[in-house]
Amino acid sequence: MNGAEVKHKTDDELSGLLTDLKKEALNLRFQQSSGQLESTARVRVVRHDIARVLGEKNMRRKAAGE
């Protein structure tokens, strides 16, 4: 997912996406600790996607406050 895709989502979609990404990150951490994780690059991608969503939510919150 890139920044342009995140910008076109509604606030509700962003909240749902953030929840899904956090669940996936948790599952990946469990897989990594048990040695079952096959794609270690996925952990990084999910963390970056979470940061994108949080950044967009923060920008929208600041824009609404001004």
PyMOL Python script that loads the backbone (N, CA, C, O; Angstrom):
from pymol import cmd

cmd.read_pdbstr("""\
ATOM      1  N   MET A   1       0.847  -1.161   0.000  1.00  0.00           N
ATOM      2  CA  MET A   1       0.000   0.000   0.000  1.00  0.00           C
ATOM      3  C   MET A   1       0.901   1.236   0.000  1.00  0.00           C
ATOM      4  O   MET A   1       1.909   1.294   0.705  1.00  0.00           O
ATOM      5  N   ASN A   2       0.513   2.211  -0.802  1.00  0.00           N
ATOM      6  CA  ASN A   2       1.299   3.434  -0.838  1.00  0.00           C
ATOM      7  C   ASN A   2       0.494   4.588  -0.250  1.00  0.00           C
ATOM      8  O   ASN A   2      -0.676   4.432   0.099  1.00  0.00           O
ATOM      9  N   GLY A   3       1.137   5.741  -0.146  1.00  0.00           N
ATOM     10  CA  GLY A   3       0.509   6.897   0.476  1.00  0.00           C
ATOM     11  C   GLY A   3      -0.723   7.381  -0.255  1.00  0.00           C
ATOM     12  O   GLY A   3      -1.669   7.853   0.375  1.00  0.00           O
ATOM     13  N   ALA A   4      -0.730   7.273  -1.578  1.00  0.00           N
ATOM     14  CA  ALA A   4      -1.884   7.732  -2.354  1.00  0.00           C
ATOM     15  C   ALA A   4      -3.122   6.891  -2.046  1.00  0.00           C
ATOM     16  O   ALA A   4      -4.233   7.420  -1.996  1.00  0.00           O
ATOM     17  N   GLU A   5      -2.942   5.604  -1.843  1.00  0.00           N
ATOM     18  CA  GLU A   5      -4.070   4.738  -1.511  1.00  0.00           C
ATOM     19  C   GLU A   5      -4.641   5.096  -0.144  1.00  0.00           C
ATOM     20  O   GLU A   5      -5.854   5.049   0.062  1.00  0.00           O
ATOM     21  N   VAL A   6      -3.774   5.448   0.773  1.00  0.00           N
ATOM     22  CA  VAL A   6      -4.213   5.792   2.123  1.00  0.00           C
ATOM     23  C   VAL A   6      -4.990   7.101   2.113  1.00  0.00           C
ATOM     24  O   VAL A   6      -5.976   7.235   2.838  1.00  0.00           O
ATOM     25  N   LYS A   7      -4.566   8.067   1.308  1.00  0.00           N
ATOM     26  CA  LYS A   7      -5.214   9.375   1.272  1.00  0.00           C
ATOM     27  C   LYS A   7      -6.635   9.308   0.733  1.00  0.00           C
ATOM     28  O   LYS A   7      -7.460  10.156   1.073  1.00  0.00           O
ATOM     29  N   HIS A   8      -6.935   8.326  -0.093  1.00  0.00           N
ATOM     30  CA  HIS A   8      -8.252   8.225  -0.717  1.00  0.00           C
ATOM     31  C   HIS A   8      -9.258   7.454   0.138  1.00  0.00           C
ATOM     32  O   HIS A   8     -10.413   7.308  -0.260  1.00  0.00           O
ATOM     33  N   LYS A   9      -8.845   6.964   1.291  1.00  0.00           N
ATOM     34  CA  LYS A   9      -9.749   6.208   2.159  1.00  0.00           C
ATOM     35  C   LYS A   9     -10.455   7.159   3.128  1.00  0.00           C
ATOM     36  O   LYS A   9      -9.937   8.220   3.477  1.00  0.00           O
ATOM     37  N   THR A  10     -11.638   6.753   3.545  1.00  0.00           N
ATOM     38  CA  THR A  10     -12.383   7.548   4.516  1.00  0.00           C
ATOM     39  C   THR A  10     -11.825   7.284   5.917  1.00  0.00           C
ATOM     40  O   THR A  10     -10.997   6.394   6.107  1.00  0.00           O
ATOM     41  N   ASP A  11     -12.284   8.060   6.882  1.00  0.00           N
ATOM     42  CA  ASP A  11     -11.820   7.893   8.254  1.00  0.00           C
ATOM     43  C   ASP A  11     -12.195   6.519   8.810  1.00  0.00           C
ATOM     44  O   ASP A  11     -11.404   5.889   9.511  1.00  0.00           O
ATOM     45  N   ASP A  12     -13.390   6.068   8.495  1.00  0.00           N
ATOM     46  CA  ASP A  12     -13.818   4.748   8.971  1.00  0.00           C
ATOM     47  C   ASP A  12     -12.985   3.639   8.343  1.00  0.00           C
ATOM     48  O   ASP A  12     -12.616   2.676   9.016  1.00  0.00           O
ATOM     49  N   GLU A  13     -12.691   3.773   7.062  1.00  0.00           N
ATOM     50  CA  GLU A  13     -11.855   2.776   6.385  1.00  0.00           C
ATOM     51  C   GLU A  13     -10.454   2.757   6.980  1.00  0.00           C
ATOM     52  O   GLU A  13      -9.857   1.691   7.132  1.00  0.00           O
ATOM     53  N   LEU A  14      -9.928   3.927   7.316  1.00  0.00           N
ATOM     54  CA  LEU A  14      -8.596   3.999   7.924  1.00  0.00           C
ATOM     55  C   LEU A  14      -8.583   3.319   9.286  1.00  0.00           C
ATOM     56  O   LEU A  14      -7.635   2.607   9.617  1.00  0.00           O
ATOM     57  N   SER A  15      -9.625   3.533  10.071  1.00  0.00           N
ATOM     58  CA  SER A  15      -9.694   2.897  11.392  1.00  0.00           C
ATOM     59  C   SER A  15      -9.763   1.377  11.259  1.00  0.00           C
ATOM     60  O   SER A  15      -9.096   0.656  12.001  1.00  0.00           O
ATOM     61  N   GLY A  16     -10.556   0.897  10.327  1.00  0.00           N
ATOM     62  CA  GLY A  16     -10.644  -0.548  10.096  1.00  0.00           C
ATOM     63  C   GLY A  16      -9.344  -1.124   9.585  1.00  0.00           C
ATOM     64  O   GLY A  16      -8.931  -2.211   9.989  1.00  0.00           O
ATOM     65  N   LEU A  17      -8.700  -0.391   8.693  1.00  0.00           N
ATOM     66  CA  LEU A  17      -7.421  -0.836   8.151  1.00  0.00           C
ATOM     67  C   LEU A  17      -6.360  -0.882   9.239  1.00  0.00           C
ATOM     68  O   LEU A  17      -5.550  -1.807   9.281  1.00  0.00           O
ATOM     69  N   LEU A  18      -6.362   0.110  10.116  1.00  0.00           N
ATOM     70  CA  LEU A  18      -5.397   0.149  11.210  1.00  0.00           C
ATOM     71  C   LEU A  18      -5.587  -1.039  12.142  1.00  0.00           C
ATOM     72  O   LEU A  18      -4.614  -1.650  12.582  1.00  0.00           O
ATOM     73  N   THR A  19      -6.828  -1.362  12.440  1.00  0.00           N
ATOM     74  CA  THR A  19      -7.121  -2.516  13.286  1.00  0.00           C
ATOM     75  C   THR A  19      -6.611  -3.801  12.644  1.00  0.00           C
ATOM     76  O   THR A  19      -5.989  -4.629  13.309  1.00  0.00           O
ATOM     77  N   ASP A  20      -6.874  -3.964  11.353  1.00  0.00           N
ATOM     78  CA  ASP A  20      -6.423  -5.162  10.643  1.00  0.00           C
ATOM     79  C   ASP A  20      -4.904  -5.259  10.617  1.00  0.00           C
ATOM     80  O   ASP A  20      -4.344  -6.338  10.813  1.00  0.00           O
ATOM     81  N   LEU A  21      -4.244  -4.145  10.376  1.00  0.00           N
ATOM     82  CA  LEU A  21      -2.789  -4.147  10.312  1.00  0.00           C
ATOM     83  C   LEU A  21      -2.168  -4.465  11.671  1.00  0.00           C
ATOM     84  O   LEU A  21      -1.168  -5.179  11.747  1.00  0.00           O
ATOM     85  N   LYS A  22      -2.755  -3.941  12.733  1.00  0.00           N
ATOM     86  CA  LYS A  22      -2.229  -4.234  14.068  1.00  0.00           C
ATOM     87  C   LYS A  22      -2.416  -5.701  14.425  1.00  0.00           C
ATOM     88  O   LYS A  22      -1.552  -6.302  15.063  1.00  0.00           O
ATOM     89  N   LYS A  23      -3.552  -6.286  14.013  1.00  0.00           N
ATOM     90  CA  LYS A  23      -3.766  -7.719  14.242  1.00  0.00           C
ATOM     91  C   LYS A  23      -2.744  -8.541  13.468  1.00  0.00           C
ATOM     92  O   LYS A  23      -2.199  -9.519  13.980  1.00  0.00           O
ATOM     93  N   GLU A  24      -2.493  -8.129  12.224  1.00  0.00           N
ATOM     94  CA  GLU A  24      -1.509  -8.851  11.416  1.00  0.00           C
ATOM     95  C   GLU A  24      -0.115  -8.731  12.023  1.00  0.00           C
ATOM     96  O   GLU A  24       0.643  -9.702  12.033  1.00  0.00           O
ATOM     97  N   ALA A  25       0.226  -7.554  12.527  1.00  0.00           N
ATOM     98  CA  ALA A  25       1.531  -7.364  13.156  1.00  0.00           C
ATOM     99  C   ALA A  25       1.676  -8.269  14.377  1.00  0.00           C
ATOM    100  O   ALA A  25       2.736  -8.851  14.604  1.00  0.00           O
ATOM    101  N   LEU A  26       0.606  -8.383  15.159  1.00  0.00           N
ATOM    102  CA  LEU A  26       0.630  -9.255  16.326  1.00  0.00           C
ATOM    103  C   LEU A  26       0.845 -10.707  15.910  1.00  0.00           C
ATOM    104  O   LEU A  26       1.662 -11.416  16.498  1.00  0.00           O
ATOM    105  N   ASN A  27       0.110 -11.140  14.896  1.00  0.00           N
ATOM    106  CA  ASN A  27       0.259 -12.514  14.410  1.00  0.00           C
ATOM    107  C   ASN A  27       1.666 -12.768  13.878  1.00  0.00           C
ATOM    108  O   ASN A  27       2.227 -13.843  14.088  1.00  0.00           O
ATOM    109  N   LEU A  28       2.233 -11.787  13.194  1.00  0.00           N
ATOM    110  CA  LEU A  28       3.589 -11.946  12.668  1.00  0.00           C
ATOM    111  C   LEU A  28       4.608 -12.041  13.803  1.00  0.00           C
ATOM    112  O   LEU A  28       5.575 -12.797  13.711  1.00  0.00           O
ATOM    113  N   ARG A  29       4.392 -11.282  14.858  1.00  0.00           N
ATOM    114  CA  ARG A  29       5.308 -11.363  16.009  1.00  0.00           C
ATOM    115  C   ARG A  29       5.244 -12.739  16.647  1.00  0.00           C
ATOM    116  O   ARG A  29       6.273 -13.302  17.020  1.00  0.00           O
ATOM    117  N   PHE A  30       4.030 -13.287  16.774  1.00  0.00           N
ATOM    118  CA  PHE A  30       3.892 -14.637  17.320  1.00  0.00           C
ATOM    119  C   PHE A  30       4.589 -15.658  16.431  1.00  0.00           C
ATOM    120  O   PHE A  30       5.288 -16.542  16.929  1.00  0.00           O
ATOM    121  N   GLN A  31       4.406 -15.545  15.136  1.00  0.00           N
ATOM    122  CA  GLN A  31       5.051 -16.470  14.210  1.00  0.00           C
ATOM    123  C   GLN A  31       6.564 -16.360  14.292  1.00  0.00           C
ATOM    124  O   GLN A  31       7.275 -17.363  14.238  1.00  0.00           O
ATOM    125  N   GLN A  32       7.049 -15.129  14.424  1.00  0.00           N
ATOM    126  CA  GLN A  32       8.496 -14.918  14.488  1.00  0.00           C
ATOM    127  C   GLN A  32       9.079 -15.527  15.766  1.00  0.00           C
ATOM    128  O   GLN A  32      10.149 -16.135  15.734  1.00  0.00           O
ATOM    129  N   SER A  33       8.385 -15.366  16.873  1.00  0.00           N
ATOM    130  CA  SER A  33       8.912 -15.888  18.134  1.00  0.00           C
ATOM    131  C   SER A  33       8.884 -17.411  18.184  1.00  0.00           C
ATOM    132  O   SER A  33       9.709 -18.030  18.856  1.00  0.00           O
ATOM    133  N   SER A  34       7.929 -18.017  17.468  1.00  0.00           N
ATOM    134  CA  SER A  34       7.854 -19.474  17.457  1.00  0.00           C
ATOM    135  C   SER A  34       8.663 -20.091  16.317  1.00  0.00           C
ATOM    136  O   SER A  34       8.736 -21.315  16.204  1.00  0.00           O
ATOM    137  N   GLY A  35       9.268 -19.263  15.477  1.00  0.00           N
ATOM    138  CA  GLY A  35      10.100 -19.773  14.405  1.00  0.00           C
ATOM    139  C   GLY A  35       9.331 -20.192  13.177  1.00  0.00           C
ATOM    140  O   GLY A  35       9.899 -20.862  12.314  1.00  0.00           O
ATOM    141  N   GLN A  36       8.074 -19.836  13.051  1.00  0.00           N
ATOM    142  CA  GLN A  36       7.256 -20.243  11.923  1.00  0.00           C
ATOM    143  C   GLN A  36       7.165 -19.183  10.830  1.00  0.00           C
ATOM    144  O   GLN A  36       6.551 -19.424   9.791  1.00  0.00           O
ATOM    145  N   LEU A  37       7.762 -18.022  11.047  1.00  0.00           N
ATOM    146  CA  LEU A  37       7.654 -16.928  10.089  1.00  0.00           C
ATOM    147  C   LEU A  37       8.521 -17.217   8.867  1.00  0.00           C
ATOM    148  O   LEU A  37       9.725 -17.444   8.984  1.00  0.00           O
ATOM    149  N   GLU A  38       7.891 -17.205   7.693  1.00  0.00           N
ATOM    150  CA  GLU A  38       8.614 -17.487   6.464  1.00  0.00           C
ATOM    151  C   GLU A  38       9.116 -16.218   5.798  1.00  0.00           C
ATOM    152  O   GLU A  38      10.230 -16.190   5.274  1.00  0.00           O
ATOM    153  N   SER A  39       8.306 -15.169   5.813  1.00  0.00           N
ATOM    154  CA  SER A  39       8.669 -13.933   5.132  1.00  0.00           C
ATOM    155  C   SER A  39       8.925 -12.836   6.164  1.00  0.00           C
ATOM    156  O   SER A  39       7.990 -12.184   6.630  1.00  0.00           O
ATOM    157  N   THR A  40      10.180 -12.637   6.515  1.00  0.00           N
ATOM    158  CA  THR A  40      10.514 -11.623   7.511  1.00  0.00           C
ATOM    159  C   THR A  40      10.313 -10.216   6.968  1.00  0.00           C
ATOM    160  O   THR A  40      10.157  -9.273   7.744  1.00  0.00           O
ATOM    161  N   ALA A  41      10.315 -10.061   5.657  1.00  0.00           N
ATOM    162  CA  ALA A  41      10.109  -8.745   5.054  1.00  0.00           C
ATOM    163  C   ALA A  41       8.691  -8.254   5.291  1.00  0.00           C
ATOM    164  O   ALA A  41       8.455  -7.046   5.300  1.00  0.00           O
ATOM    165  N   ARG A  42       7.753  -9.152   5.481  1.00  0.00           N
ATOM    166  CA  ARG A  42       6.359  -8.765   5.701  1.00  0.00           C
ATOM    167  C   ARG A  42       6.207  -7.951   6.986  1.00  0.00           C
ATOM    168  O   ARG A  42       5.355  -7.066   7.061  1.00  0.00           O
ATOM    169  N   VAL A  43       7.028  -8.246   8.000  1.00  0.00           N
ATOM    170  CA  VAL A  43       6.973  -7.510   9.264  1.00  0.00           C
ATOM    171  C   VAL A  43       7.262  -6.036   9.005  1.00  0.00           C
ATOM    172  O   VAL A  43       6.570  -5.163   9.529  1.00  0.00           O
ATOM    173  N   ARG A  44       8.266  -5.764   8.212  1.00  0.00           N
ATOM    174  CA  ARG A  44       8.654  -4.388   7.903  1.00  0.00           C
ATOM    175  C   ARG A  44       7.567  -3.677   7.097  1.00  0.00           C
ATOM    176  O   ARG A  44       7.260  -2.512   7.351  1.00  0.00           O
ATOM    177  N   VAL A  45       6.995  -4.377   6.138  1.00  0.00           N
ATOM    178  CA  VAL A  45       5.950  -3.789   5.301  1.00  0.00           C
ATOM    179  C   VAL A  45       4.735  -3.421   6.151  1.00  0.00           C
ATOM    180  O   VAL A  45       4.156  -2.350   5.972  1.00  0.00           O
ATOM    181  N   VAL A  46       4.353  -4.286   7.057  1.00  0.00           N
ATOM    182  CA  VAL A  46       3.190  -4.027   7.909  1.00  0.00           C
ATOM    183  C   VAL A  46       3.472  -2.843   8.828  1.00  0.00           C
ATOM    184  O   VAL A  46       2.601  -1.996   9.026  1.00  0.00           O
ATOM    185  N   ARG A  47       4.677  -2.773   9.392  1.00  0.00           N
ATOM    186  CA  ARG A  47       5.021  -1.638  10.252  1.00  0.00           C
ATOM    187  C   ARG A  47       4.968  -0.329   9.489  1.00  0.00           C
ATOM    188  O   ARG A  47       4.492   0.676  10.020  1.00  0.00           O
ATOM    189  N   HIS A  48       5.445  -0.322   8.260  1.00  0.00           N
ATOM    190  CA  HIS A  48       5.410   0.893   7.439  1.00  0.00           C
ATOM    191  C   HIS A  48       3.976   1.278   7.080  1.00  0.00           C
ATOM    192  O   HIS A  48       3.637   2.461   7.052  1.00  0.00           O
ATOM    193  N   ASP A  49       3.138   0.285   6.808  1.00  0.00           N
ATOM    194  CA  ASP A  49       1.734   0.567   6.503  1.00  0.00           C
ATOM    195  C   ASP A  49       1.022   1.160   7.717  1.00  0.00           C
ATOM    196  O   ASP A  49       0.215   2.080   7.578  1.00  0.00           O
ATOM    197  N   ILE A  50       1.318   0.638   8.902  1.00  0.00           N
ATOM    198  CA  ILE A  50       0.735   1.194  10.123  1.00  0.00           C
ATOM    199  C   ILE A  50       1.160   2.648  10.280  1.00  0.00           C
ATOM    200  O   ILE A  50       0.344   3.499  10.632  1.00  0.00           O
ATOM    201  N   ALA A  51       2.426   2.936  10.021  1.00  0.00           N
ATOM    202  CA  ALA A  51       2.924   4.308  10.133  1.00  0.00           C
ATOM    203  C   ALA A  51       2.239   5.223   9.122  1.00  0.00           C
ATOM    204  O   ALA A  51       1.935   6.372   9.444  1.00  0.00           O
ATOM    205  N   ARG A  52       1.993   4.742   7.921  1.00  0.00           N
ATOM    206  CA  ARG A  52       1.305   5.544   6.909  1.00  0.00           C
ATOM    207  C   ARG A  52      -0.116   5.898   7.352  1.00  0.00           C
ATOM    208  O   ARG A  52      -0.558   7.040   7.221  1.00  0.00           O
ATOM    209  N   VAL A  53      -0.810   4.904   7.872  1.00  0.00           N
ATOM    210  CA  VAL A  53      -2.189   5.126   8.304  1.00  0.00           C
ATOM    211  C   VAL A  53      -2.221   6.094   9.490  1.00  0.00           C
ATOM    212  O   VAL A  53      -3.039   7.014   9.520  1.00  0.00           O
ATOM    213  N   LEU A  54      -1.338   5.888  10.458  1.00  0.00           N
ATOM    214  CA  LEU A  54      -1.303   6.789  11.613  1.00  0.00           C
ATOM    215  C   LEU A  54      -0.926   8.209  11.196  1.00  0.00           C
ATOM    216  O   LEU A  54      -1.469   9.178  11.727  1.00  0.00           O
ATOM    217  N   GLY A  55      -0.009   8.333  10.261  1.00  0.00           N
ATOM    218  CA  GLY A  55       0.384   9.652   9.771  1.00  0.00           C
ATOM    219  C   GLY A  55      -0.763  10.368   9.089  1.00  0.00           C
ATOM    220  O   GLY A  55      -0.967  11.563   9.300  1.00  0.00           O
ATOM    221  N   GLU A  56      -1.503   9.653   8.284  1.00  0.00           N
ATOM    222  CA  GLU A  56      -2.649  10.251   7.592  1.00  0.00           C
ATOM    223  C   GLU A  56      -3.735  10.655   8.590  1.00  0.00           C
ATOM    224  O   GLU A  56      -4.324  11.729   8.469  1.00  0.00           O
ATOM    225  N   LYS A  57      -3.998   9.793   9.576  1.00  0.00           N
ATOM    226  CA  LYS A  57      -4.999  10.127  10.586  1.00  0.00           C
ATOM    227  C   LYS A  57      -4.568  11.370  11.367  1.00  0.00           C
ATOM    228  O   LYS A  57      -5.396  12.228  11.672  1.00  0.00           O
ATOM    229  N   ASN A  58      -3.289  11.468  11.687  1.00  0.00           N
ATOM    230  CA  ASN A  58      -2.777  12.616  12.424  1.00  0.00           C
ATOM    231  C   ASN A  58      -2.893  13.895  11.581  1.00  0.00           C
ATOM    232  O   ASN A  58      -3.261  14.946  12.105  1.00  0.00           O
ATOM    233  N   MET A  59      -2.586  13.814  10.297  1.00  0.00           N
ATOM    234  CA  MET A  59      -2.702  14.987   9.421  1.00  0.00           C
ATOM    235  C   MET A  59      -4.147  15.446   9.323  1.00  0.00           C
ATOM    236  O   MET A  59      -4.418  16.647   9.335  1.00  0.00           O
ATOM    237  N   ARG A  60      -5.071  14.509   9.227  1.00  0.00           N
ATOM    238  CA  ARG A  60      -6.496  14.864   9.139  1.00  0.00           C
ATOM    239  C   ARG A  60      -6.973  15.491  10.437  1.00  0.00           C
ATOM    240  O   ARG A  60      -7.756  16.441  10.418  1.00  0.00           O
ATOM    241  N   ARG A  61      -6.501  14.961  11.577  1.00  0.00           N
ATOM    242  CA  ARG A  61      -6.904  15.505  12.863  1.00  0.00           C
ATOM    243  C   ARG A  61      -6.390  16.934  13.028  1.00  0.00           C
ATOM    244  O   ARG A  61      -7.107  17.794  13.540  1.00  0.00           O
ATOM    245  N   LYS A  62      -5.151  17.196  12.596  1.00  0.00           N
ATOM    246  CA  LYS A  62      -4.588  18.543  12.675  1.00  0.00           C
ATOM    247  C   LYS A  62      -5.312  19.508  11.727  1.00  0.00           C
ATOM    248  O   LYS A  62      -5.543  20.668  12.067  1.00  0.00           O
ATOM    249  N   ALA A  63      -5.662  19.020  10.550  1.00  0.00           N
ATOM    250  CA  ALA A  63      -6.360  19.876   9.579  1.00  0.00           C
ATOM    251  C   ALA A  63      -7.759  20.218  10.084  1.00  0.00           C
ATOM    252  O   ALA A  63      -8.241  21.327   9.856  1.00  0.00           O
ATOM    253  N   ALA A  64      -8.403  19.301  10.752  1.00  0.00           N
ATOM    254  CA  ALA A  64      -9.747  19.550  11.278  1.00  0.00           C
ATOM    255  C   ALA A  64      -9.700  20.518  12.455  1.00  0.00           C
ATOM    256  O   ALA A  64     -10.663  21.244  12.701  1.00  0.00           O
ATOM    257  N   GLY A  65      -8.591  20.532  13.178  1.00  0.00           N
ATOM    258  CA  GLY A  65      -8.471  21.411  14.333  1.00  0.00           C
ATOM    259  C   GLY A  65      -8.160  22.841  13.966  1.00  0.00           C
ATOM    260  O   GLY A  65      -8.390  23.748  14.766  1.00  0.00           O
ATOM    261  N   GLU A  66      -7.647  23.060  12.787  1.00  0.00           N
ATOM    262  CA  GLU A  66      -7.267  24.410  12.375  1.00  0.00           C
ATOM    263  C   GLU A  66      -8.422  25.197  11.839  1.00  0.00           C
ATOM    264  O   GLU A  66      -8.255  26.354  11.453  1.00  0.00           O
TER     265      GLU A  66
END
""", "prot")
cmd.dss("prot")
cmd.show_as("cartoon", "prot")
cmd.util.cbc("prot")
cmd.orient("prot")
